[in-house]
Amino acid sequence: MSPLIFFQRFNVAITRPKELLIIVGNADVLYHDDCWRSMIEYCQDGDSFVGDPFLEDTTDETSEMWKNLEILGLVHDSKGMII
């Protein structure tokens, strides 16, 4: 999936809800994508980020998770865009 198509789908997904949008996901994984990083930072700035404390650095656990995703062939590029 090209980055432009991904961005368009992402844009539709987050702008379609009229009153409430709930996103469930692993912030450590999503943070590696530019679109999701912007969304996470926006939610943190607006005090609407709920869940475990989120550290923007890469921990050993996160590194291991990325290695496992690469083994499964789920990492599209060096920025970590998952397809």
A tleap script that builds the chain and sets N, CA, C and O, in Angstrom:
source leaprc.protein.ff14SB
mol = sequence {
  NMET SER PRO LEU ILE PHE PHE GLN ARG PHE
  ASN VAL ALA ILE THR ARG PRO LYS GLU LEU
  LEU ILE ILE VAL GLY ASN ALA ASP VAL LEU
  TYR HIE ASP ASP CYS TRP ARG SER MET ILE
  GLU TYR CYS GLN ASP GLY ASP SER PHE VAL
  GLY ASP PRO PHE LEU GLU ASP THR THR ASP
  GLU THR SER GLU MET TRP LYS ASN LEU GLU
  ILE LEU GLY LEU VAL HIE ASP SER LYS GLY
  MET ILE CILE
}
set mol.1.N position { 0.850 -1.158 0.000 }
set mol.1.CA position { 0.000 0.000 0.000 }
set mol.1.C position { 0.903 1.229 0.000 }
set mol.1.O position { 1.818 1.347 0.815 }
set mol.2.N position { 0.631 2.128 -0.915 }
set mol.2.CA position { 1.468 3.321 -1.005 }
set mol.2.C position { 1.182 4.254 0.170 }
set mol.2.O position { 0.082 4.236 0.723 }
set mol.3.N position { 2.161 5.064 0.553 }
set mol.3.CA position { 1.953 5.996 1.676 }
set mol.3.C position { 0.782 6.953 1.441 }
set mol.3.O position { 0.088 7.320 2.389 }
set mol.4.N position { 0.553 7.362 0.189 }
set mol.4.CA position { -0.547 8.279 -0.099 }
set mol.4.C position { -1.893 7.615 0.156 }
set mol.4.O position { -2.782 8.218 0.757 }
set mol.5.N position { -2.046 6.380 -0.298 }
set mol.5.CA position { -3.305 5.658 -0.085 }
set mol.5.C position { -3.514 5.417 1.406 }
set mol.5.O position { -4.625 5.575 1.912 }
set mol.6.N position { -2.450 5.035 2.108 }
set mol.6.CA position { -2.557 4.834 3.560 }
set mol.6.C position { -3.007 6.116 4.239 }
set mol.6.O position { -3.899 6.084 5.087 }
set mol.7.N position { -2.398 7.255 3.878 }
set mol.7.CA position { -2.761 8.531 4.493 }
set mol.7.C position { -4.220 8.864 4.216 }
set mol.7.O position { -4.922 9.332 5.113 }
set mol.8.N position { -4.686 8.636 3.007 }
set mol.8.CA position { -6.087 8.933 2.669 }
set mol.8.C position { -7.038 8.072 3.497 }
set mol.8.O position { -8.042 8.572 4.005 }
set mol.9.N position { -6.734 6.794 3.635 }
set mol.9.CA position { -7.576 5.908 4.442 }
set mol.9.C position { -7.534 6.305 5.912 }
set mol.9.O position { -8.556 6.284 6.597 }
set mol.10.N position { -6.361 6.663 6.388 }
set mol.10.CA position { -6.207 7.106 7.770 }
set mol.10.C position { -7.048 8.364 8.001 }
set mol.10.O position { -7.762 8.470 8.998 }
set mol.11.N position { -6.955 9.296 7.085 }
set mol.11.CA position { -7.687 10.544 7.189 }
set mol.11.C position { -9.194 10.294 7.247 }
set mol.11.O position { -9.884 10.889 8.075 }
set mol.12.N position { -9.708 9.432 6.390 }
set mol.12.CA position { -11.137 9.110 6.385 }
set mol.12.C position { -11.531 8.458 7.708 }
set mol.12.O position { -12.572 8.782 8.280 }
set mol.13.N position { -10.703 7.545 8.187 }
set mol.13.CA position { -11.030 6.812 9.412 }
set mol.13.C position { -11.120 7.718 10.639 }
set mol.13.O position { -11.973 7.503 11.500 }
set mol.14.N position { -10.262 8.716 10.728 }
set mol.14.CA position { -10.281 9.552 11.935 }
set mol.14.C position { -11.203 10.761 11.803 }
set mol.14.O position { -11.530 11.384 12.813 }
set mol.15.N position { -11.629 11.108 10.600 }
set mol.15.CA position { -12.493 12.279 10.447 }
set mol.15.C position { -13.964 11.913 10.268 }
set mol.15.O position { -14.819 12.794 10.353 }
set mol.16.N position { -14.282 10.661 10.026 }
set mol.16.CA position { -15.672 10.257 9.799 }
set mol.16.C position { -16.548 10.324 11.051 }
set mol.16.O position { -17.694 10.764 10.948 }
set mol.17.N position { -16.069 9.912 12.230 }
set mol.17.CA position { -16.935 9.956 13.424 }
set mol.17.C position { -17.407 11.380 13.716 }
set mol.17.O position { -16.647 12.340 13.588 }
set mol.18.N position { -18.689 11.500 14.116 }
set mol.18.CA position { -19.276 12.822 14.376 }
set mol.18.C position { -19.082 13.282 15.824 }
set mol.18.O position { -18.914 14.475 16.074 }
set mol.19.N position { -19.105 12.345 16.781 }
set mol.19.CA position { -19.054 12.750 18.176 }
set mol.19.C position { -17.958 12.103 18.998 }
set mol.19.O position { -17.459 12.716 19.942 }
set mol.20.N position { -17.567 10.879 18.667 }
set mol.20.CA position { -16.618 10.171 19.510 }
set mol.20.C position { -15.778 9.238 18.660 }
set mol.20.O position { -16.291 8.554 17.774 }
set mol.21.N position { -14.508 9.217 18.932 }
set mol.21.CA position { -13.587 8.292 18.271 }
set mol.21.C position { -12.755 7.622 19.346 }
set mol.21.O position { -12.045 8.285 20.103 }
set mol.22.N position { -12.849 6.304 19.407 }
set mol.22.CA position { -12.048 5.533 20.357 }
set mol.22.C position { -11.067 4.698 19.552 }
set mol.22.O position { -11.460 3.941 18.664 }
set mol.23.N position { -9.798 4.843 19.866 }
set mol.23.CA position { -8.740 4.095 19.180 }
set mol.23.C position { -8.119 3.147 20.185 }
set mol.23.O position { -7.684 3.565 21.258 }
set mol.24.N position { -8.080 1.882 19.842 }
set mol.24.CA position { -7.465 0.878 20.698 }
set mol.24.C position { -6.257 0.337 19.956 }
set mol.24.O position { -6.382 -0.159 18.836 }
set mol.25.N position { -5.111 0.429 20.563 }
set mol.25.CA position { -3.908 -0.060 19.904 }
set mol.25.C position { -2.697 0.065 20.810 }
set mol.25.O position { -2.782 0.581 21.924 }
set mol.26.N position { -1.596 -0.407 20.321 }
set mol.26.CA position { -0.342 -0.343 21.048 }
set mol.26.C position { 0.396 0.919 20.607 }
set mol.26.O position { 0.912 0.986 19.492 }
set mol.27.N position { 0.443 1.906 21.478 }
set mol.27.CA position { 1.056 3.189 21.137 }
set mol.27.C position { 2.526 3.045 20.784 }
set mol.27.O position { 3.038 3.792 19.950 }
set mol.28.N position { 3.214 2.089 21.411 }
set mol.28.CA position { 4.629 1.881 21.098 }
set mol.28.C position { 4.822 1.453 19.650 }
set mol.28.O position { 5.818 1.817 19.025 }
set mol.29.N position { 3.890 0.691 19.116 }
set mol.29.CA position { 3.969 0.251 17.722 }
set mol.29.C position { 3.497 1.371 16.794 }
set mol.29.O position { 4.169 1.700 15.817 }
set mol.30.N position { 2.341 1.950 17.105 }
set mol.30.CA position { 1.764 2.973 16.235 }
set mol.30.C position { 2.646 4.209 16.127 }
set mol.30.O position { 2.627 4.896 15.106 }
set mol.31.N position { 3.416 4.498 17.169 }
set mol.31.CA position { 4.244 5.698 17.191 }
set mol.31.C position { 5.308 5.701 16.093 }
set mol.31.O position { 5.835 6.760 15.755 }
set mol.32.N position { 5.628 4.548 15.540 }
set mol.32.CA position { 6.646 4.474 14.493 }
set mol.32.C position { 6.135 4.952 13.135 }
set mol.32.O position { 6.927 5.146 12.213 }
set mol.33.N position { 4.828 5.144 13.001 }
set mol.33.CA position { 4.244 5.653 11.763 }
set mol.33.C position { 3.980 7.146 11.928 }
set mol.33.O position { 3.492 7.576 12.973 }
set mol.34.N position { 4.298 7.940 10.903 }
set mol.34.CA position { 4.165 9.395 11.003 }
set mol.34.C position { 2.736 9.843 11.305 }
set mol.34.O position { 2.526 10.719 12.143 }
set mol.35.N position { 1.750 9.246 10.623 }
set mol.35.CA position { 0.348 9.629 10.839 }
set mol.35.C position { -0.086 9.322 12.269 }
set mol.35.O position { -0.668 10.169 12.946 }
set mol.36.N position { 0.200 8.112 12.717 }
set mol.36.CA position { -0.192 7.720 14.070 }
set mol.36.C position { 0.572 8.521 15.116 }
set mol.36.O position { 0.015 8.861 16.160 }
set mol.37.N position { 1.847 8.828 14.850 }
set mol.37.CA position { 2.623 9.628 15.797 }
set mol.37.C position { 1.954 10.982 16.011 }
set mol.37.O position { 1.822 11.444 17.145 }
set mol.38.N position { 1.537 11.610 14.925 }
set mol.38.CA position { 0.852 12.904 15.033 }
set mol.38.C position { -0.442 12.776 15.831 }
set mol.38.O position { -0.765 13.644 16.642 }
set mol.39.N position { -1.180 11.694 15.600 }
set mol.39.CA position { -2.438 11.479 16.312 }
set mol.39.C position { -2.188 11.249 17.802 }
set mol.39.O position { -2.899 11.798 18.644 }
set mol.40.N position { -1.186 10.444 18.124 }
set mol.40.CA position { -0.853 10.173 19.528 }
set mol.40.C position { -0.442 11.461 20.237 }
set mol.40.O position { -0.888 11.726 21.353 }
set mol.41.N position { 0.399 12.251 19.600 }
set mol.41.CA position { 0.844 13.507 20.210 }
set mol.41.C position { -0.323 14.476 20.383 }
set mol.41.O position { -0.403 15.179 21.390 }
set mol.42.N position { -1.226 14.513 19.404 }
set mol.42.CA position { -2.414 15.362 19.494 }
set mol.42.C position { -3.270 14.940 20.693 }
set mol.42.O position { -3.744 15.785 21.451 }
set mol.43.N position { -3.463 13.642 20.855 }
set mol.43.CA position { -4.264 13.131 21.975 }
set mol.43.C position { -3.584 13.400 23.312 }
set mol.43.O position { -4.252 13.734 24.291 }
set mol.44.N position { -2.265 13.256 23.361 }
set mol.44.CA position { -1.544 13.543 24.601 }
set mol.44.C position { -1.653 15.023 24.969 }
set mol.44.O position { -1.847 15.363 26.136 }
set mol.45.N position { -1.528 15.897 23.978 }
set mol.45.CA position { -1.618 17.342 24.229 }
set mol.45.C position { -3.006 17.735 24.722 }
set mol.45.O position { -3.143 18.665 25.516 }
set mol.46.N position { -4.035 17.031 24.255 }
set mol.46.CA position { -5.413 17.334 24.647 }
set mol.46.C position { -5.901 16.552 25.846 }
set mol.46.O position { -7.094 16.556 26.148 }
set mol.47.N position { -4.993 15.880 26.533 }
set mol.47.CA position { -5.340 15.066 27.704 }
set mol.47.C position { -6.408 14.019 27.395 }
set mol.47.O position { -7.254 13.726 28.240 }
set mol.48.N position { -6.372 13.462 26.198 }
set mol.48.CA position { -7.344 12.423 25.845 }
set mol.48.C position { -6.670 11.080 25.603 }
set mol.48.O position { -7.301 10.153 25.095 }
set mol.49.N position { -5.414 10.966 25.957 }
set mol.49.CA position { -4.679 9.704 25.845 }
set mol.49.C position { -4.873 8.941 27.144 }
set mol.49.O position { -4.521 9.435 28.215 }
set mol.50.N position { -5.433 7.736 27.056 }
set mol.50.CA position { -5.714 6.925 28.239 }
set mol.50.C position { -4.998 5.599 28.092 }
set mol.50.O position { -4.963 5.024 27.004 }
set mol.51.N position { -4.434 5.116 29.170 }
set mol.51.CA position { -3.780 3.815 29.129 }
set mol.51.C position { -2.488 3.825 29.911 }
set mol.51.O position { -2.223 4.728 30.704 }
set mol.52.N position { -1.693 2.805 29.671 }
set mol.52.CA position { -0.401 2.716 30.337 }
set mol.52.C position { 0.455 3.909 29.960 }
set mol.52.O position { 0.318 4.451 28.864 }
set mol.53.N position { 1.339 4.324 30.861 }
set mol.53.CA position { 2.248 5.425 30.525 }
set mol.53.C position { 3.000 5.103 29.230 }
set mol.53.O position { 3.472 3.983 29.030 }
set mol.54.N position { 3.095 6.078 28.386 }
set mol.54.CA position { 3.708 5.893 27.075 }
set mol.54.C position { 5.027 6.637 27.030 }
set mol.54.O position { 5.076 7.851 27.229 }
set mol.55.N position { 6.097 5.902 26.766 }
set mol.55.CA position { 7.417 6.499 26.619 }
set mol.55.C position { 7.780 6.479 25.151 }
set mol.55.O position { 7.626 5.453 24.488 }
set mol.56.N position { 8.251 7.575 24.643 }
set mol.56.CA position { 8.533 7.687 23.222 }
set mol.56.C position { 9.861 7.070 22.814 }
set mol.56.O position { 10.226 7.110 21.639 }
set mol.57.N position { 10.584 6.503 23.761 }
set mol.57.CA position { 11.831 5.861 23.397 }
set mol.57.C position { 11.580 4.376 23.112 }
set mol.57.O position { 10.512 3.848 23.420 }
set mol.58.N position { 12.551 3.729 22.537 }
set mol.58.CA position { 12.422 2.320 22.207 }
set mol.58.C position { 13.005 1.485 23.339 }
set mol.58.O position { 14.202 1.548 23.618 }
set mol.59.N position { 12.160 0.715 23.977 }
set mol.59.CA position { 12.607 -0.151 25.055 }
set mol.59.C position { 13.000 -1.501 24.491 }
set mol.59.O position { 12.751 -1.783 23.319 }
set mol.60.N position { 13.611 -2.338 25.314 }
set mol.60.CA position { 13.981 -3.682 24.880 }
set mol.60.C position { 12.763 -4.470 24.445 }
set mol.60.O position { 12.815 -5.205 23.459 }
set mol.61.N position { 11.658 -4.323 25.179 }
set mol.61.CA position { 10.430 -5.045 24.841 }
set mol.61.C position { 9.906 -4.619 23.479 }
set mol.61.O position { 9.480 -5.462 22.689 }
set mol.62.N position { 9.932 -3.327 23.196 }
set mol.62.CA position { 9.463 -2.823 21.913 }
set mol.62.C position { 10.380 -3.295 20.789 }
set mol.62.O position { 9.904 -3.653 19.712 }
set mol.63.N position { 11.682 -3.298 21.029 }
set mol.63.CA position { 12.626 -3.773 20.021 }
set mol.63.C position { 12.364 -5.232 19.682 }
set mol.63.O position { 12.410 -5.620 18.515 }
set mol.64.N position { 12.093 -6.031 20.689 }
set mol.64.CA position { 11.791 -7.447 20.477 }
set mol.64.C position { 10.502 -7.603 19.669 }
set mol.64.O position { 10.410 -8.467 18.797 }
set mol.65.N position { 9.517 -6.769 19.961 }
set mol.65.CA position { 8.257 -6.828 19.232 }
set mol.65.C position { 8.479 -6.494 17.750 }
set mol.65.O position { 7.914 -7.154 16.878 }
set mol.66.N position { 9.295 -5.477 17.462 }
set mol.66.CA position { 9.572 -5.111 16.079 }
set mol.66.C position { 10.297 -6.240 15.345 }
set mol.66.O position { 10.027 -6.495 14.171 }
set mol.67.N position { 11.207 -6.906 16.032 }
set mol.67.CA position { 11.897 -8.047 15.418 }
set mol.67.C position { 10.909 -9.139 15.059 }
set mol.67.O position { 11.002 -9.737 13.987 }
set mol.68.N position { 9.956 -9.403 15.954 }
set mol.68.CA position { 8.944 -10.425 15.687 }
set mol.68.C position { 8.045 -10.031 14.520 }
set mol.68.O position { 7.679 -10.880 13.707 }
set mol.69.N position { 7.688 -8.762 14.429 }
set mol.69.CA position { 6.872 -8.300 13.305 }
set mol.69.C position { 7.626 -8.444 11.983 }
set mol.69.O position { 7.037 -8.811 10.966 }
set mol.70.N position { 8.920 -8.158 11.999 }
set mol.70.CA position { 9.728 -8.311 10.794 }
set mol.70.C position { 9.812 -9.771 10.374 }
set mol.70.O position { 9.760 -10.078 9.183 }
set mol.71.N position { 9.942 -10.673 11.344 }
set mol.71.CA position { 9.987 -12.103 11.037 }
set mol.71.C position { 8.684 -12.535 10.363 }
set mol.71.O position { 8.693 -13.360 9.448 }
set mol.72.N position { 7.566 -11.973 10.821 }
set mol.72.CA position { 6.268 -12.307 10.235 }
set mol.72.C position { 6.022 -11.593 8.905 }
set mol.72.O position { 5.021 -11.853 8.238 }
set mol.73.N position { 6.927 -10.702 8.520 }
set mol.73.CA position { 6.783 -9.978 7.259 }
set mol.73.C position { 5.760 -8.866 7.318 }
set mol.73.O position { 5.188 -8.504 6.290 }
set mol.74.N position { 5.513 -8.310 8.506 }
set mol.74.CA position { 4.490 -7.281 8.657 }
set mol.74.C position { 5.038 -5.861 8.612 }
set mol.74.O position { 4.264 -4.905 8.676 }
set mol.75.N position { 6.345 -5.703 8.503 }
set mol.75.CA position { 6.926 -4.368 8.432 }
set mol.75.C position { 7.192 -4.041 6.972 }
set mol.75.O position { 7.878 -4.786 6.272 }
set mol.76.N position { 6.643 -2.921 6.520 }
set mol.76.CA position { 6.720 -2.553 5.121 }
set mol.76.C position { 8.027 -1.852 4.772 }
set mol.76.O position { 8.608 -2.115 3.719 }
set mol.77.N position { 8.488 -0.973 5.636 }
set mol.77.CA position { 9.692 -0.214 5.328 }
set mol.77.C position { 10.471 0.093 6.596 }
set mol.77.O position { 10.089 -0.307 7.695 }
set mol.78.N position { 11.580 0.816 6.416 }
set mol.78.CA position { 12.468 1.105 7.545 }
set mol.78.C position { 11.821 2.034 8.581 }
set mol.78.O position { 12.271 2.075 9.726 }
set mol.79.N position { 10.776 2.780 8.201 }
set mol.79.CA position { 10.091 3.638 9.164 }
set mol.79.C position { 9.105 2.855 10.012 }
set mol.79.O position { 8.559 3.378 10.984 }
set mol.80.N position { 8.879 1.605 9.645 }
set mol.80.CA position { 7.982 0.786 10.457 }
set mol.80.C position { 6.535 0.813 10.039 }
set mol.80.O position { 5.667 0.385 10.799 }
set mol.81.N position { 6.247 1.316 8.824 }
set mol.81.CA position { 4.863 1.328 8.381 }
set mol.81.C position { 4.380 -0.116 8.230 }
set mol.81.O position { 4.929 -0.894 7.451 }
set mol.82.N position { 3.361 -0.444 8.981 }
set mol.82.CA position { 2.837 -1.820 8.954 }
set mol.82.C position { 1.743 -1.902 7.916 }
set mol.82.O position { 0.870 -1.038 7.830 }
set mol.83.N position { 1.809 -2.977 7.117 }
set mol.83.CA position { 0.768 -3.164 6.111 }
set mol.83.C position { -0.137 -4.308 6.492 }
set mol.83.O position { -1.079 -4.618 5.763 }
savepdb mol mol.pdb
quit
